[in-house]
Amino acid sequence: MLRKIFQDLAVEFYWLKRDLLRRWPLDTPVGVVGIIALISGIVFMIMIWQGLAAVFRNLIPWVAGSQVGKVYWSSVAFSLKASFVFLIFCTSLIVFIIVKLTSKR
């Protein structure tokens, strides 16, 4: 009984994958750059929320004099990481638009 259920699910997933790949061809340059843009956008959004959480963690209990350096360097590290991910996101978005506009139909 359980084997039959798994076989039915395998058949359903096969047809779902086939329909998705036919509708959205992800092995083309547009698909690859789109995936990179989507993933980098999600990572950038997660990093922004982590940065906001770090700001609230550091500001709610007022920072003592011995922790000022720690807060400063954590903000510098966050800004470097966020700017790097934002640069990747913007570049991939620009490349996606260029590839999308120049691709043949």
N, C-alpha and C positions, 0 to 999 in steps of 0.2 A: 504494500500500500504506500509506504513512504517512498519507495523507489519510483513508483508511478507519479507521485506528486513532484519529485525532483525532475523527472523526465519532462513532465508538462511545463514546469517552470523553465527548464533549459530551452525548450522549443519556443516558449514565449519570449525569453530574453534574446534568443537568436533573431527572431523576426523584429523585435524592438530595435536591436542593434543595426540590423540591415536597413530598416526604415529610417533611422536617424542618420546613418551614414549616407544614404541616398539623398535625404533632404538637406543635410548639412555636411558637405564633403570637407572633412577636417584634415585631409592629407594634401590639400592645396596650400599654396603660400598664404592665401587669405585666412584659411583655417588655422594654420600654425601661428601666424602673427596675432590672430584674434584670441587664441588660447593664451598666448603669452601676455597680451594686454589684459585679459580677464583675470588671470592669476596675479599679475603684478598689481592690478587695481584692488583686488581683495586683500593682498598682503599689505598694501599701503593703507587701506581702511583699518585693518587690524592694528597696524603700527600707530595710527593716529589715536585710536581708542586706548591703546596701552600707554601712550604718552599722556593723554588726559587723565588716566587713572593714576599715573605716577605723579602728575602735578597735584592732584587732590590728596594723594598719600603724603606728599612732602609738605603741603601747605596747611592742611587741617591741624595736625599737631605742629605748632610753630617750631621752626627749625632752630635748634640750639647752635651755639657758636662753633662747636666741634664738628657739626654735621654740614656746615655750609659748603665745604670743599667737596664732600660726597654728592650733595645736591647739584652743585655746579658741574662736576664732571659727568654725572648721569644725564644732565640736560644737554651737554655737549655731545655725548655719545648718541643720545636719542636724535639730536638734530642731524648728525652725520648719517645715521641709518635712514632716517626719514627722507633726507634729501637724495640719498642714493636710490632708494626705492621709488621716489617720485620721479627722478630722472629716467629710470628704466620704464616707468609707466608712461610718461609723456613721450619718450622715444618710440615705444612700441605702439602707442596710439597714433602717432604721426605716420609711422611706417604702415600701420594697418590702413589708414585712410588713403595713403599713396598707392598701396598695392590694390586696394579695393577700387580706386578710380581708374587705375591703369590696366586692370585685369580684363581679359577678353571674355565676352559673354557667349 
